[in-house]
């Protein structure tokens, strides 16, 4: 009986420790995902600005060509 209760106690402790590690990893993963999403959003904004400036330059070139 003592051996069985020791084994169960050890298994319970291992389970608790592994759950804590998993929670920490999940939090770290969420933080990294948020950072990646922020970078992606910033990249999209920059791309839109570049496209707008490119269109403006093309219009200016068209006006100069028509002169």
C-alpha positions in Angstrom: 0.0 0.0 0.0 2.8 2.4 0.8 4.5 1.8 -2.5 1.2 2.4 -4.4 0.6 5.7 -2.6 4.2 6.8 -3.2 3.9 6.0 -6.9 0.6 7.9 -7.1 2.0 10.9 -5.3 5.1 10.9 -7.6 2.8 10.8 -10.6 0.7 13.6 -9.3 3.8 15.8 -8.7 5.2 15.0 -12.2 1.8 15.9 -13.7 1.7 19.2 -11.8 5.2 20.2 -12.9 4.6 19.3 -16.5 1.4 21.4 -16.5 3.2 24.4 -15.2 5.8 24.1 -17.9 3.1 23.9 -20.5 1.4 27.0 -19.3 4.7 29.0 -19.4 5.3 27.7 -22.9 1.8 28.7 -24.0 2.2 32.2 -22.6 5.6 32.6 -24.3 4.1 31.3 -27.6 1.2 33.8 -27.3 3.7 36.7 -26.8 5.7 35.7 -29.8 2.6 35.4 -31.9 1.5 38.9 -30.9 4.9 40.2 -31.8 4.8 38.5 -35.2 1.3 39.9 -35.9 2.5 43.4 -35.0 5.4 43.1 -37.4 3.0 41.8 -40.1 0.6 44.7 -39.6 3.5 47.2 -39.8 4.8 45.5 -43.0 1.3 45.8 -44.6 1.1 49.5 -43.7 4.5 50.1 -45.2 3.6 48.2 -48.4 0.4 50.3 -48.7 2.4 53.5 -48.4 4.9 52.4 -50.9 2.2 51.5 -53.4 0.5 54.9 -52.9 3.8 56.7 -53.5 4.5 54.6 -56.6 1.1 55.5 -58.0 1.7 59.2 -57.3 5.1 58.9 -59.1 3.6 57.2 -62.1 0.9 59.9 -62.3 3.7 62.6 -62.2 5.7 60.8 -64.9 2.6 60.6 -67.0 2.0 64.3 -66.7 5.6 65.0 -67.6 5.4 62.7 -70.6 2.4 64.5 -71.8 4.2 67.9 -71.8 
